[in-house]
Amino acid sequence: MGQSLDPAAMENQGEKKRKKRKKKSKKSEETLSNGHAVAESEKKKKKKRKIGEENGAENDGAEIKTKTKGLIEDDALWKGVSVSGKNSEDSRYSALQAFSDSGLPENVLVCCKKFSKPSPIQANAWPFLLDGRDFVGIAATGSGKTLGFGVPALMHILNKKKAEKLKKAVPRCLVLSPTRELAQQIADVLLDAGNSCGVKSVCVYGGTSKGPQISSLKSGVDIVIATPGRLKDLIEMGVCDLKNVSFAVLDEADRMLDMGFEPEVRAILSQTNSCRQMVMFSATWPSAVHQLAQEFMDPDPVKVVVGSEDLAANHDVMQIVEVLDEQARDQRLFSLLEKYHSSKSNRVLVFVLYKKEAARVETMLQRRGWKAVSVHGDKAQNARTEALSLFKNGKCPLMIATDVASRGLDIPDVEVVINYSYPLTTEDYVHRIGRTGRAGKKGVAHTFFTRENRGLAGELVNVLREAGQIVPESLTKFGTHVKKKESKLYGAHFREIGMDAPKSTKITFDDSD
Ligand code: AMP
């Protein structure tokens, strides 16, 4: 299928967008340039962070998702794709059957050589993205979404370069990620993909020195992959100019907003070119994300949903919930490791809630002779990166993690997830257990549930029932009440919040500055 890759056509479309957006972005523009709005939101954010630090909690909930298992080998994934938006039924947008259907040049398709065919999100996204359409993708990590937006981004840049004949590379594509680890993962994919066609990427994130990032930016880059806090700093320092960014991607948009990055995201987007093509990927579609899309996108963007917009526990995960005393957890963890990790070669991920807890559990396991690494916010970024890569490459397949490290990361073959501490929300529970049972494989999630968590018992019972899992009697003893039944799956936690509702005061932590 041939796509419209004509730079002039893309420019025309851009001109129309520019007018529509001028109005919208005016308000946000004020935000970055030392306005009161920034000062206010910064104050609020700092306050929120402070509360979180005092509580000792790590940033937010876990990460990965849901029903969408991931890779294209999973036929069920194809059946669950829905496409909507203006002219989306048009035949020129029909899903690609093969990479070659895209009409893209060889040097761009090199990065797809190792795959037999496009994944559902790639097959459905590329025709729209290559045609310059604004795009919302509801798809989980593991669905191939990085190349889903990455390949069209490369093509966009190559077309722009051809049309504008600018010698020096300038940022033309921006990818915003909520966490440093996800940003690095995206950068790895885009650096590799850009190699064969001469597109340069840089990854900027907090927790590490700005110098090398500034040098890379100065030496000329086409794609900036960034976490919001660090990028905002670099913009304010005048070393990152986004005015030529005409392809902007928000990855894990729901997570980004959950983490309290909304002011930064708005401020950053307002610095990009007003005729930009806007792409948003999100695992779920809460109203805050919807609102952001309405504000920064065409009125009727294309929306492709792979799987479900609701967060549902992956049915390939066997969920075992054990109600026990908090003090009994250490001993129980030792015996579970004997059971699940006796080979010491399979990947086991132990989730805890607090940074200090992560360090304590890691030390405790090491003293017991287990080789373990941990990823949490008290660690320097290079130590976090190192631990994660030891876990990923299998050199240390036992990892203790707070929720900060887990979102969006593509870690293959996690066999068992152990929830040593129950998360703060049911949604986080569903994300955590979704780290296993991916790509069509089966997984086990073993969860400790204590009396202190009893307020979430009702929702957990619903999750277990929905997934056809055993509901222990000891859990139902806490009651199966959920405050207000709003979600067809779990209850009140998943309530859609009205646009005019007061802002939540969820504790947030800045992972990126
Ligand atoms: P992502 O959702 O972008 O994090 O990708 C998850 C995994 O899917 C990565 O390991 C990719 O290498 C892999 N992947 C990406 N595209 C495809 C494809 N078309 N077929 C099979 N695997 C893919």
Residues whose N, C-alpha, C, O or C-beta is under 5 A from the ligand:
A	BS01	AMP	L71 I72 F115 K117 P118 S119 A140 T141 G142 S143 G144 K145 T146 L147 D410
